[in-house]
Amino acid sequence: MNESEILRAIHGGSAAEIVDDVRGLIERGALAPGAQLPPVRTLAEHLGVNRNTVVSAYRQLAQAGFLVSRGRGGTQVAGQSRVPQEGYATDTVLRDVGAGNPDPSLLPDLTRALVSLPGRPVLYGEPVVDAGLEELAREWLEPDLTASGPHRLTVTGGAFDAMERLLAQALTRDDAVALEDPCFLATIRTVRLAGYRPVPVPVDAEGMTVEGLREALRQGVRAVVCTPRAQNPTGASLSEARAAALRDVLADHPYVLVIEDDHFSMLSRQPFRSIVGPDHRRWALVRSVSKFLGPDMSLALAMTDADTADRLALRLSPGTTWVSHLLQRLAHALLTDEDVRHTIAAAGEHYAERNASFVARLGERGLEVPPSDGLTLWVPLPAPARLVAERLMRRGWLARTGDEFAIDDTRPSHHLRLTVHHLDDTLADTLADDLVAAADASP
């Protein structure tokens, strides 16, 4: 379709109506990937609407993945590019150091716990949270709560099921959400696919920055997602001073929903420091079990203020989407098993030791990497990350560039996120040599 044909096919007088018209053209195949949309001014004049109406419609379509803005190149129909996700690249012969997975040999054996599960069936109308798991969760989460109001526990199908539900009960489409920049892949995906507007908050060695959060609040964000420790991808953890400063900033915004994603929890080498102050009204502390019991254990515990818990309960009632009590009982059996707790502790020590060892290797070769926590390393580079990653591919390695984690993607990243804890000393030495050579090579 040419521009005049597209103009004749769009009739809406509101942003929602324009979205429906353009989306219909794309879904029917009338607009193919790469097709150019009319400029904002042209479409606004044709429809007799304010330019901001068209801007809002185009933005909603872009956030939903239908359109892409090319700056001076205009707005085009998006192609079907794959959204970056965690996990192995199964179709590569390269050695994968970008997967972000835990070591399967350090995950507990489920056999004994499965045999020990009580067999009583759970019926409609029963409490959605297993009593044993709730008692364990309170012992685990309540000591880290800093808000003074009443709170309750919700069990969800993993951290990002919790994230999606928490945001959905608080936000509407096009609401702004403050996200760490760089940001965890699943968080970016959750926010963008739901049609919320991500507002980047820079992260430094002490975590989310104070001025970055202050600016996001000035832009009217209705929710803040923060990783207090082992931030993915940077590995940064909040210092006590930084956490206190962030609490001070949020004190003037008590009804902004604050979600703390403590994904690394039992494996972390750092203390938990909350950005939620005692008088904050809308908050959630989320801890999943994926990193230490296994990604297939799709279960997370969300301790929230009472009002938020009520809203979540409407979306997790029996007969709809409550989390299986079999899974809840399995998590409880594992987390109360002394041998499993020792396995988790050993895994945390292993990840810390292997990452520190690789950082030392790079330091010996002149590439300084700040200390961090988590499954991966955030490696600063003297050259653009995509260039270094391409050079590493020619040496047999598949790495992940920082560009995939960026919310503010106006500049090329100069970081790689590497997963190295599974490498033995020989392979770690080889990767360190290859990485430094790839970073130093002339264009």
Backbone hydrogen bonds in HBPLUS format (Angstrom, degrees):
<---DONOR---> <-ACCEPTOR-->    atom                        ^
c    i                          cat <-CA-CA->   ^        H-A-AA   ^      H-
h    n   atom  resd res      DA  || num        DHA   H-A  angle D-A-AA Bond
n    s   type  num  typ     dist DA aas  dist angle  dist       angle   num
A0006-ILE N   A0002-ASN O   3.00 MM   4  6.31 154.6  2.07 154.0 161.8     1
A0007-LEU N   A0003-GLU O   2.94 MM   4  6.17 161.6  1.97 152.6 157.3     2
A0008-ARG N   A0004-SER O   3.09 MM   4  6.31 153.6  2.16 142.9 149.4     3
A0009-ALA N   A0005-GLU O   3.15 MM   4  6.32 132.0  2.39 135.6 147.7     4
A0009-ALA N   A0006-ILE O   3.02 MM   3  5.08 132.1  2.26  97.4 111.1     5
A0010-ILE N   A0007-LEU O   3.36 MM   3  5.44 156.3  2.42 101.5 108.1     6
A0018-ILE N   A0014-SER O   2.95 MM   4  6.22 157.3  2.01 154.1 160.4     7
A0019-VAL N   A0015-ALA O   2.91 MM   4  6.13 159.4  1.95 150.9 156.8     8
A0020-ASP N   A0016-ALA O   3.02 MM   4  6.30 158.5  2.07 145.5 150.6     9
A0021-ASP N   A0017-GLU O   3.00 MM   4  6.25 157.7  2.05 146.6 152.3    10
A0022-VAL N   A0018-ILE O   2.95 MM   4  6.18 174.6  1.96 160.9 161.3    11
A0023-ARG N   A0019-VAL O   2.85 MM   4  5.87 164.5  1.87 153.2 158.6    12
A0024-GLY N   A0020-ASP O   2.93 MM   4  5.97 153.5  2.00 141.1 148.4    13
A0025-LEU N   A0021-ASP O   3.10 MM   4  6.43 152.9  2.18 145.8 152.5    14
A0026-ILE N   A0022-VAL O   3.03 MM   4  6.37 156.0  2.09 152.5 158.8    15
A0027-GLU N   A0023-ARG O   2.86 MM   4  6.08 168.5  1.87 157.4 160.5    16
A0028-ARG N   A0024-GLY O   2.97 MM   4  6.04 146.9  2.08 145.0 152.9    17
A0030-ALA N   A0025-LEU O   2.91 MM   5  5.11 125.7  2.21 160.5 165.2    18
A0031-LEU N   A0025-LEU O   3.20 MM   6  5.66 148.3  2.30 122.4 120.4    19
A0029-GLY N   A0026-ILE O   3.05 MM   3  5.17 152.7  2.13 103.2 111.8    20
A0035-ALA N   A0032-ALA O   2.95 MM   3  5.58 158.5  2.00 145.3 146.5    21
A0034-GLY N   A0077-VAL O   2.82 MM  43  5.05 167.7  1.83 133.4 137.6    22
A0077-VAL N   A0035-ALA O   2.89 MM  42  5.32 147.1  1.99 144.2 155.0    23
A0037-LEU N   A0075-THR O   2.79 MM  38  5.52 176.9  1.79 166.0 164.9    24
A0043-LEU N   A0039-PRO O   2.99 MM   4  6.26 169.1  2.00 165.1 166.9    25
A0044-ALA N   A0040-VAL O   2.90 MM   4  6.03 162.0  1.93 154.7 160.5    26
A0045-GLU N   A0041-ARG O   2.95 MM   4  6.11 164.6  1.98 151.4 155.1    27
A0046-HIS N   A0042-THR O   2.99 MM   4  6.17 156.3  2.05 145.7 152.7    28
A0047-LEU N   A0043-LEU O   2.96 MM   4  6.15 154.3  2.03 149.3 155.2    29
A0048-GLY N   A0044-ALA O   2.80 MM   4  5.73 125.6  2.10 140.8 155.8    30
A0049-VAL N   A0044-ALA O   3.04 MM   5  5.09 155.0  2.10 140.5 145.2    31
A0053-THR N   A0050-ASN O   3.00 MM   3  5.45 141.1  2.15 110.0 120.5    32
A0054-VAL N   A0051-ARG O   3.07 MM   3  5.36 119.1  2.46 103.4 117.0    33
A0055-VAL N   A0051-ARG O   2.92 MM   4  6.25 161.5  1.96 154.2 160.3    34
A0056-SER N   A0052-ASN O   2.90 MM   4  6.01 159.4  1.94 142.7 147.6    35
A0057-ALA N   A0053-THR O   3.09 MM   4  6.32 155.3  2.15 140.7 147.5    36
A0058-TYR N   A0054-VAL O   2.87 MM   4  6.09 171.2  1.88 160.7 162.0    37
A0059-ARG N   A0055-VAL O   2.90 MM   4  6.04 156.2  1.96 147.5 154.9    38
A0060-GLN N   A0056-SER O   2.95 MM   4  6.16 159.8  2.00 149.1 153.8    39
A0061-LEU N   A0057-ALA O   3.04 MM   4  6.29 159.8  2.08 151.0 156.4    40
A0062-ALA N   A0058-TYR O   2.88 MM   4  6.10 147.2  1.99 145.3 154.8    41
A0063-GLN N   A0059-ARG O   2.87 MM   4  6.12 160.5  1.91 153.2 158.0    42
A0064-ALA N   A0060-GLN O   3.03 MM   4  6.21 141.9  2.18 140.4 150.5    43
A0066-PHE N   A0061-LEU O   2.82 MM   5  5.22 144.5  1.94 169.0 161.5    44
A0067-LEU N   A0061-LEU O   3.30 MM   6  5.60 150.8  2.39 108.1 109.4    45
A0065-GLY N   A0062-ALA O   3.01 MM   3  5.05 155.2  2.07 102.0 109.7    46
A0078-ALA N   A0066-PHE O   2.81 MM  12  5.37 170.8  1.82 129.9 132.9    47
A0068-VAL N   A0076-GLN O   2.85 MM   8  5.46 150.6  1.93 154.7 161.3    48
A0076-GLN N   A0068-VAL O   2.96 MM   8  5.46 170.8  1.97 159.1 158.8    49
A0070-ARG N   A0074-GLY O   2.70 MM   4  5.19 160.5  1.73 160.6 167.3    50
A0073-GLY N   A0070-ARG O   2.92 MM   3  4.73 157.2  1.97 123.0 118.6    51
A0074-GLY N   A0071-GLY O   3.04 MM   3  5.61 164.3  2.07 117.8 120.4    52
A0087-GLY N   A0099-ALA O   3.03 MM  12  4.54 160.5  2.07 142.9 142.2    53
A0095-ARG N   A0396-GLY O   2.95 MM 301  6.18 172.3  1.95 151.5 149.2    54
A0398-LEU N   A0095-ARG O   2.91 MM 303  5.84 162.3  1.94 144.2 141.2    55
A0097-VAL N   A0398-LEU O   2.87 MM 301  5.81 167.3  1.88 150.1 154.4    56
A0419-THR N   A0097-VAL O   2.76 MM 322  4.78 155.1  1.82 121.9 127.7    57
A0106-LEU N   A0103-ASP O   2.93 MM   3  5.46 159.0  1.97 118.4 125.3    58
A0107-LEU N   A0104-PRO O   3.25 MM   3  5.28 167.6  2.27 106.2 108.3    59
A0114-LEU N   A0110-LEU O   2.89 MM   4  6.01 159.1  1.93 163.0 169.5    60
A0115-VAL N   A0111-THR O   3.16 MM   4  6.44 157.4  2.21 152.9 158.2    61
A0116-SER N   A0112-ARG O   3.22 MM   4  6.40 141.6  2.37 140.3 150.3    62
A0116-SER N   A0113-ALA O   3.17 MM   3  5.14 125.5  2.48  93.4 107.4    63
A0117-LEU N   A0114-LEU O   3.39 MM   3  5.52 162.1  2.42 104.0 109.1    64
A0126-GLU N   A0123-LEU O   3.33 MM   3  6.08 159.3  2.37 139.3 139.8    65
A0134-GLU N   A0130-ASP O   2.93 MM   4  6.15 156.8  1.99 156.6 164.1    66
A0135-GLU N   A0131-ALA O   3.09 MM   4  6.34 158.4  2.14 148.8 153.5    67
A0136-LEU N   A0132-GLY O   3.11 MM   4  6.37 163.4  2.13 149.1 153.5    68
A0137-ALA N   A0133-LEU O   2.79 MM   4  5.94 160.5  1.82 151.9 157.8    69
A0138-ARG N   A0134-GLU O   2.99 MM   4  6.18 158.1  2.04 149.4 154.1    70
A0139-GLU N   A0135-GLU O   3.22 MM   4  6.48 158.1  2.27 145.8 151.2    71
A0140-TRP N   A0136-LEU O   3.01 MM   4  6.23 141.0  2.17 143.7 155.2    72
A0140-TRP N   A0137-ALA O   3.11 MM   3  4.97 122.1  2.46  90.9 105.9    73
A0141-LEU N   A0137-ALA O   2.75 MM   4  5.83 165.4  1.77 160.7 163.3    74
A0142-GLU N   A0138-ARG O   3.05 MM   4  5.25 145.7  2.17 127.0 137.6    75
A0144-ASP N   A0141-LEU O   2.95 MM   3  5.67 152.9  2.02 125.2 133.2    76
A0145-LEU N   A0142-GLU O   3.12 MM   3  5.25 168.3  2.14 112.3 116.0    77
A0148-SER N   A0278-PRO O   2.88 MM 130  4.94 164.9  1.90 132.0 130.2    78
A0306-ALA N   A0150-PRO O   3.28 MM 156  5.74 138.7  2.46 131.8 127.4    79
A0152-ARG N   A0304-THR O   2.96 MM 152  5.71 152.1  2.04 153.8 162.8    80
A0304-THR N   A0152-ARG O   3.01 MM 152  5.71 165.1  2.04 163.7 164.5    81
A0154-THR N   A0302-ALA O   2.85 MM 148  5.13 146.3  1.96 139.7 150.9    82
A0302-ALA N   A0154-THR O   2.83 MM 148  5.13 166.3  1.85 166.4 167.1    83
A0156-THR N   A0300-ALA O   2.97 MM 144  5.26 166.4  1.99 149.0 153.5    84
A0300-ALA N   A0156-THR O   2.95 MM 144  5.26 150.1  2.04 140.4 141.1    85
A0162-ALA N   A0158-GLY O   3.07 MM   4  6.38 156.7  2.13 147.4 154.0    86
A0163-MET N   A0159-ALA O   2.86 MM   4  6.16 152.8  1.93 138.3 146.5    87
A0164-GLU N   A0160-PHE O   3.03 MM   4  5.87 163.1  2.06 128.4 133.3    88
A0165-ARG N   A0161-ASP O   3.05 MM   4  6.18 164.0  2.08 147.9 152.3    89
A0166-LEU N   A0162-ALA O   2.82 MM   4  5.92 162.0  1.86 155.4 161.0    90
A0167-LEU N   A0163-MET O   3.01 MM   4  6.14 167.0  2.02 152.8 156.0    91
A0168-ALA N   A0164-GLU O   2.95 MM   4  6.03 155.8  2.01 142.5 150.2    92
A0169-GLN N   A0165-ARG O   3.06 MM   4  6.19 150.1  2.15 147.3 152.8    93
A0170-ALA N   A0167-LEU O   3.09 MM   3  5.24 148.2  2.20 102.8 112.6    94
A0171-LEU N   A0167-LEU O   2.82 MM   4  5.71 145.2  1.94 161.1 168.6    95
A0175-ASP N   A0172-THR O   3.02 MM   3  5.78 152.0  2.10 147.1 147.9    96
A0174-ASP N   A0195-GLY O   2.79 MM  21  5.67 150.4  1.88 129.9 140.0    97
A0197-ARG N   A0175-ASP O   2.70 MM  22  5.79 173.3  1.70 150.0 152.2    98
A0222-ARG N   A0176-ALA O   2.92 MM  46  5.99 161.7  1.95 157.0 153.0    99
A0177-VAL N   A0197-ARG O   2.88 MM  20  5.99 155.5  1.94 146.2 148.1   100
A0199-VAL N   A0177-VAL O   2.75 MM  22  5.78 158.9  1.79 156.4 153.9   101
A0178-ALA N   A0223-ALA O   2.87 MM  45  6.21 167.2  1.89 158.0 155.9   102
A0225-VAL N   A0178-ALA O   2.99 MM  47  6.23 166.9  2.01 168.4 169.5   103
A0179-LEU N   A0199-VAL O   2.99 MM  20  6.00 161.8  2.03 146.4 150.9   104
A0201-VAL N   A0179-LEU O   2.78 MM  22  5.81 140.2  1.94 160.4 161.2   105
A0181-ASP N   A0201-VAL O   2.81 MM  20  5.40 141.3  1.96 143.6 137.6   106
A0183-CYS N   A0405-PHE O   2.74 MM 222  5.17 165.6  1.76 147.0 148.6   107
A0187-THR N   A0184-PHE O   3.13 MM   3  5.42 125.0  2.44 104.1 117.9   108
A0188-ILE N   A0184-PHE O   3.15 MM   4  6.50 163.2  2.18 159.2 163.4   109
A0189-ARG N   A0185-LEU O   2.99 MM   4  6.23 166.2  2.01 154.1 158.1   110
A0190-THR N   A0186-ALA O   2.92 MM   4  6.00 160.0  1.96 142.7 148.1   111
A0191-VAL N   A0187-THR O   3.08 MM   4  6.26 167.7  2.09 154.7 157.1   112
A0192-ARG N   A0188-ILE O   2.97 MM   4  6.11 170.3  1.98 157.0 160.1   113
A0193-LEU N   A0189-ARG O   2.96 MM   4  5.91 167.7  1.97 151.8 155.8   114
A0194-ALA N   A0190-THR O   3.29 MM   4  6.25 141.8  2.45 135.0 144.0   115
A0196-TYR N   A0191-VAL O   3.14 MM   5  5.45 151.2  2.23 167.8 161.4   116
A0195-GLY N   A0192-ARG O   3.06 MM   3  5.22 154.8  2.13 103.8 111.8   117
A0209-THR N   A0202-PRO O   3.05 MM   7  5.91 157.0  2.11 168.2 162.1   118
A0204-ASP N   A0207-GLY O   3.04 MM   3  5.26 166.0  2.06 137.2 135.2   119
A0207-GLY N   A0204-ASP O   3.00 MM   3  5.26 166.8  2.02 118.5 119.7   120
A0213-LEU N   A0209-THR O   3.06 MM   4  6.29 154.6  2.13 143.5 149.5   121
A0214-ARG N   A0210-VAL O   2.91 MM   4  6.16 161.1  1.94 152.0 157.9   122
A0215-GLU N   A0211-GLU O   2.91 MM   4  6.07 157.1  1.96 147.3 152.7   123
A0216-ALA N   A0212-GLY O   3.05 MM   4  6.26 154.7  2.12 142.2 149.2   124
A0217-LEU N   A0213-LEU O   2.95 MM   4  6.23 156.2  2.01 152.7 158.5   125
A0218-ARG N   A0214-ARG O   3.01 MM   4  6.29 144.6  2.14 139.9 150.1   126
A0219-GLN N   A0215-GLU O   3.06 MM   4  6.39 134.9  2.27 139.9 151.8   127
A0219-GLN N   A0216-ALA O   3.08 MM   3  5.04 128.2  2.36  92.1 106.0   128
A0221-VAL N   A0216-ALA O   3.39 MM   5  6.09 161.6  2.43 142.6 145.7   129
A0220-GLY N   A0217-LEU O   3.04 MM   3  5.10 159.9  2.08 104.2 109.4   130
A0257-LEU N   A0222-ARG O   3.11 MM  35  6.33 151.1  2.20 146.1 137.4   131
A0224-VAL N   A0257-LEU O   2.74 MM  33  6.21 148.3  1.84 161.5 170.4   132
A0259-ILE N   A0224-VAL O   2.79 MM  35  6.12 170.6  1.80 171.4 174.6   133
A0226-CYS N   A0259-ILE O   2.90 MM  33  6.24 167.5  1.92 168.5 172.3   134
A0261-ASP N   A0226-CYS O   2.86 MM  35  6.18 157.4  1.91 156.3 163.3   135
A0238-LEU N   A0228-PRO O   2.79 MM  10  5.45 172.0  1.79 159.2 159.8   136
A0231-GLN N   A0236-ALA O   2.87 MM   5  5.14 175.0  1.87 145.8 146.3   137
A0235-GLY N   A0231-GLN O   2.42 MM   4  4.61 159.8  1.45 161.3 159.5   138
A0373-ASP N   A0235-GLY O   2.93 MM 138  4.71 155.6  1.99 120.9 128.4   139
A0243-ALA N   A0239-SER O   2.95 MM   4  6.14 167.3  1.96 153.5 156.9   140
A0244-ALA N   A0240-GLU O   3.03 MM   4  6.18 159.6  2.07 146.5 152.0   141
A0245-ALA N   A0241-ALA O   3.02 MM   4  6.23 155.3  2.08 144.4 151.2   142
A0246-LEU N   A0242-ARG O   2.92 MM   4  6.19 156.6  1.98 154.5 160.6   143
A0247-ARG N   A0243-ALA O   2.95 MM   4  6.20 151.3  2.04 145.9 153.9   144
A0248-ASP N   A0244-ALA O   3.03 MM   4  6.31 149.9  2.12 144.0 152.0   145
A0249-VAL N   A0245-ALA O   3.12 MM   4  6.44 152.9  2.20 144.2 150.7   146
A0250-LEU N   A0246-LEU O   3.02 MM   4  6.25 160.0  2.06 149.6 154.6   147
A0251-ALA N   A0247-ARG O   2.98 MM   4  6.05 123.4  2.31 139.6 153.6   148
A0251-ALA N   A0248-ASP O   3.27 MM   3  5.15 141.3  2.43  93.0 103.9   149
A0253-HIS N   A0250-LEU O   2.81 MM   3  5.09 162.1  1.85 116.3 121.2   150
A0256-VAL N   A0253-HIS O   3.22 MM   3  5.72 170.7  2.22 119.3 121.8   151
A0281-ARG N   A0254-PRO O   2.97 MM  27  5.36 155.0  2.04 131.3 139.2   152
A0258-VAL N   A0282-ARG O   3.13 MM  24  6.47 153.4  2.20 129.8 135.5   153
A0284-ALA N   A0258-VAL O   2.87 MM  26  6.31 136.9  2.06 165.1 162.0   154
A0260-GLU N   A0284-ALA O   2.83 MM  24  6.15 171.3  1.84 166.7 169.1   155
A0286-VAL N   A0260-GLU O   2.90 MM  26  6.09 176.8  1.91 170.8 170.2   156
A0262-ASP N   A0286-VAL O   2.93 MM  24  5.97 152.6  2.00 163.4 171.6   157
A0267-LEU N   A0264-PHE O   2.75 MM   3  5.53 156.2  1.80 159.3 158.7   158
A0268-SER N   A0265-SER O   3.03 MM   3  5.43 155.4  2.09 115.6 123.1   159
A0280-HIS N   A0277-GLY O   3.22 MM   3  5.41 168.8  2.23 112.8 115.6   160
A0305-ASP N   A0283-TRP O   3.37 MM  22  5.97 149.9  2.47 146.9 146.2   161
A0285-LEU N   A0303-MET O   2.84 MM  18  5.25 164.2  1.86 154.8 159.8   162
A0303-MET N   A0285-LEU O   2.93 MM  18  5.25 156.6  1.98 156.0 154.2   163
A0287-ARG N   A0301-LEU O   2.89 MM  14  5.30 161.3  1.93 152.3 158.5   164
A0301-LEU N   A0287-ARG O   2.83 MM  14  5.30 169.8  1.84 144.1 145.0   165
A0289-VAL N   A0299-LEU O   3.29 MM  10  6.34 149.6  2.39 174.8 166.8   166
A0293-LEU N   A0289-VAL O   2.79 MM   4  5.54 153.0  1.87 164.8 171.1   167
A0294-GLY N   A0290-SER O   3.04 MM   4  4.56 134.1  2.26 110.4 119.7   168
A0297-MET N   A0294-GLY O   2.95 MM   3  5.54 162.2  1.98 120.1 126.0   169
A0299-LEU N   A0297-MET O   2.72 MM   2  5.68 121.3  2.06 118.7 101.5   170
A0309-ALA N   A0305-ASP O   2.99 MM   4  6.25 157.2  2.04 153.1 160.5   171
A0310-ASP N   A0306-ALA O   2.94 MM   4  6.24 149.2  2.04 147.7 155.4   172
A0311-ARG N   A0307-ASP O   3.17 MM   4  6.54 155.8  2.23 146.8 152.4   173
A0312-LEU N   A0308-THR O   2.92 MM   4  6.21 158.0  1.97 152.6 159.2   174
A0313-ALA N   A0309-ALA O   2.87 MM   4  6.03 149.9  1.96 146.2 154.5   175
A0315-ARG N   A0312-LEU O   2.89 MM   3  5.27 140.9  2.05 108.1 119.8   176
A0316-LEU N   A0313-ALA O   3.20 MM   3  5.01 156.5  2.26  98.2 105.3   177
A0320-THR N   A0317-SER O   3.04 MM   3  5.77 147.6  2.15 143.5 145.7   178
A0328-GLN N   A0324-SER O   3.04 MM   4  6.41 158.0  2.09 145.3 152.1   179
A0329-ARG N   A0325-HIS O   2.80 MM   4  5.90 160.0  1.84 146.9 151.7   180
A0330-LEU N   A0326-LEU O   2.94 MM   4  6.12 148.4  2.05 140.6 149.6   181
A0331-ALA N   A0327-LEU O   2.95 MM   4  6.21 163.2  1.98 153.1 156.6   182
A0332-HIS N   A0328-GLN O   2.98 MM   4  6.23 158.3  2.03 146.5 152.8   183
A0333-ALA N   A0329-ARG O   2.84 MM   4  6.04 159.8  1.88 147.1 152.6   184
A0334-LEU N   A0330-LEU O   2.97 MM   4  6.19 159.0  2.01 152.0 157.2   185
A0335-LEU N   A0331-ALA O   2.93 MM   4  6.07 169.7  1.94 153.7 156.7   186
A0336-THR N   A0332-HIS O   3.07 MM   4  6.09 128.2  2.35 143.5 154.4   187
A0337-ASP N   A0334-LEU O   3.12 MM   3  5.23 162.8  2.15 107.8 112.5   188
A0341-ARG N   A0337-ASP O   3.01 MM   4  6.37 158.0  2.06 154.2 160.9   189
A0342-HIS N   A0338-GLU O   3.02 MM   4  6.32 149.8  2.11 145.2 153.1   190
A0343-THR N   A0339-ASP O   2.94 MM   4  6.26 149.3  2.03 143.5 152.5   191
A0344-ILE N   A0340-VAL O   2.88 MM   4  6.21 157.0  1.93 155.1 160.6   192
A0345-ALA N   A0341-ARG O   3.02 MM   4  6.23 160.0  2.06 145.2 150.5   193
A0346-ALA N   A0342-HIS O   2.90 MM   4  6.12 158.7  1.95 148.5 154.3   194
A0347-ALA N   A0343-THR O   2.90 MM   4  6.12 150.3  1.99 145.3 153.8   195
A0348-GLY N   A0344-ILE O   3.00 MM   4  6.31 159.6  2.04 152.1 156.5   196
A0349-GLU N   A0345-ALA O   3.10 MM   4  6.40 157.5  2.15 147.5 153.3   197
A0350-HIS N   A0346-ALA O   2.90 MM   4  6.12 153.0  1.98 145.6 153.5   198
A0351-TYR N   A0347-ALA O   2.96 MM   4  6.23 169.1  1.97 162.0 162.2   199
A0352-ALA N   A0348-GLY O   3.13 MM   4  6.26 165.0  2.15 146.4 150.8   200
A0353-GLU N   A0349-GLU O   2.91 MM   4  6.03 161.7  1.94 149.1 154.6   201
A0354-ARG N   A0350-HIS O   2.90 MM   4  6.04 174.4  1.90 161.6 162.9   202
A0355-ASN N   A0351-TYR O   3.05 MM   4  6.04 160.9  2.09 145.7 151.4   203
A0356-ALA N   A0352-ALA O   2.97 MM   4  6.03 162.2  2.00 145.7 151.3   204
A0357-SER N   A0353-GLU O   2.87 MM   4  6.00 152.9  1.94 146.6 154.6   205
A0358-PHE N   A0354-ARG O   3.06 MM   4  6.28 152.5  2.14 141.8 148.3   206
A0359-VAL N   A0355-ASN O   2.93 MM   4  6.21 158.2  1.98 151.8 158.2   207
A0360-ALA N   A0356-ALA O   2.96 MM   4  6.19 154.0  2.03 145.7 152.5   208
A0361-ARG N   A0357-SER O   3.03 MM   4  6.33 150.4  2.12 141.1 149.2   209
A0362-LEU N   A0358-PHE O   2.99 MM   4  6.33 160.5  2.03 153.6 157.4   210
A0363-GLY N   A0359-VAL O   2.93 MM   4  6.18 155.8  1.99 147.2 154.6   211
A0364-GLU N   A0360-ALA O   2.94 MM   4  6.21 154.6  2.00 151.0 156.8   212
A0365-ARG N   A0362-LEU O   2.97 MM   3  5.05 135.8  2.17  98.0 111.3   213
A0367-LEU N   A0362-LEU O   2.88 MM   5  5.08 162.9  1.91 144.2 138.5   214
A0366-GLY N   A0363-GLY O   3.03 MM   3  5.02 164.7  2.05 107.5 110.2   215
A0377-LEU N   A0418-LEU O   2.82 MM  41  5.17 155.0  1.88 148.3 156.9   216
A0418-LEU N   A0377-LEU O   2.87 MM  41  5.17 152.8  1.94 145.4 152.9   217
A0379-VAL N   A0416-LEU O   2.81 MM  37  5.17 163.9  1.84 164.5 163.5   218
A0416-LEU N   A0379-VAL O   3.02 MM  37  5.17 149.6  2.11 137.3 146.1   219
A0381-LEU N   A0414-HIS O   2.76 MM  33  5.15 145.4  1.88 159.1 154.2   220
A0387-LEU N   A0384-PRO O   3.15 MM   3  5.51 122.8  2.49 105.3 118.5   221
A0388-VAL N   A0384-PRO O   3.18 MM   4  6.55 160.8  2.22 152.8 158.2   222
A0385-ALA N   A0413-SER O   2.81 MM  28  5.67 178.8  1.81 149.2 149.4   223
A0389-ALA N   A0385-ALA O   2.78 MM   4  5.98 162.6  1.81 158.0 163.0   224
A0390-GLU N   A0386-ARG O   3.00 MM   4  6.16 152.7  2.08 142.1 148.8   225
A0391-ARG N   A0387-LEU O   3.10 MM   4  6.41 154.0  2.17 145.6 152.3   226
A0392-LEU N   A0388-VAL O   2.88 MM   4  6.19 151.0  1.97 148.6 157.4   227
A0393-MET N   A0389-ALA O   2.96 MM   4  6.22 145.3  2.08 143.5 152.5   228
A0394-ARG N   A0390-GLU O   3.31 MM   4  6.67 147.6  2.43 141.3 148.3   229
A0395-ARG N   A0392-LEU O   2.90 MM   3  4.95 141.0  2.05  98.3 110.7   230
A0397-TRP N   A0392-LEU O   2.96 MM   5  5.28 170.9  1.97 135.8 134.6   231
A0396-GLY N   A0393-MET O   3.00 MM   3  5.00 162.7  2.03 104.0 108.7   232
A0417-ARG N   A0400-ARG O   2.86 MM  17  5.46 165.5  1.88 158.5 163.5   233
A0402-GLY N   A0415-HIS O   2.83 MM  13  5.05 143.3  1.96 154.7 143.4   234
A0405-PHE N   A0402-GLY O   3.04 MM   3  5.43 146.4  2.15 110.6 120.0   235
A0406-ALA N   A0403-ASP O   3.28 MM   3  5.29 164.6  2.30 105.4 110.0   236
A0423-LEU N   A0420-VAL O   3.05 MM   3  5.53 169.7  2.07 121.1 124.1   237
A0428-ALA N   A0424-ASP O   2.86 MM   4  6.02 156.5  1.92 156.2 164.1   238
A0429-ASP N   A0425-ASP O   2.93 MM   4  6.11 155.7  1.99 146.6 152.2   239
A0430-THR N   A0426-THR O   3.06 MM   4  6.35 156.3  2.12 144.9 151.6   240
A0431-LEU N   A0427-LEU O   2.85 MM   4  6.09 165.4  1.87 154.1 157.4   241
A0432-ALA N   A0428-ALA O   2.94 MM   4  6.08 162.2  1.97 147.4 152.7   242
A0433-ASP N   A0429-ASP O   2.97 MM   4  6.20 161.9  2.00 149.6 154.1   243
A0434-ASP N   A0430-THR O   2.89 MM   4  6.12 168.3  1.91 154.4 157.8   244
A0435-LEU N   A0431-LEU O   2.75 MM   4  5.85 159.6  1.79 154.4 160.1   245
A0436-VAL N   A0432-ALA O   3.08 MM   4  6.19 170.0  2.09 149.7 152.2   246
A0437-ALA N   A0433-ASP O   3.01 MM   4  6.17 158.8  2.06 148.4 154.9   247
A0438-ALA N   A0434-ASP O   2.84 MM   4  5.99 156.4  1.89 146.4 153.2   248
A0439-ALA N   A0435-LEU O   2.89 MM   4  6.07 151.2  1.97 149.5 157.5   249
A0440-ASP N   A0436-VAL O   3.00 MM   4  6.06 143.2  2.14 142.0 151.1   250
A0441-ALA N   A0437-ALA O   3.00 MM   4  5.89 133.4  2.22 145.2 154.9   251
